[in-house]
């Protein structure tokens, strides 16, 4: 799984990554009305943040150049785009 490292940062997974049906059971157990209310509030918070910044939001994207650290003792090249 490509996101296993990320998932392990957020969950203890002593038995490994759960199968799809386990994720389905978890999502089915979530109260949809409560999730909806929380999601709407989160979106409102994001919109307020945009209003406070007068809509000036800078999207950031970072990458590490593949193969740029092939020489021992050298750091990889990291790029940030805005």
Helices and strands as residue ranges (DSSP letters): H 4-10, H 20-29, H 32-52, E 61-64, E 78-81
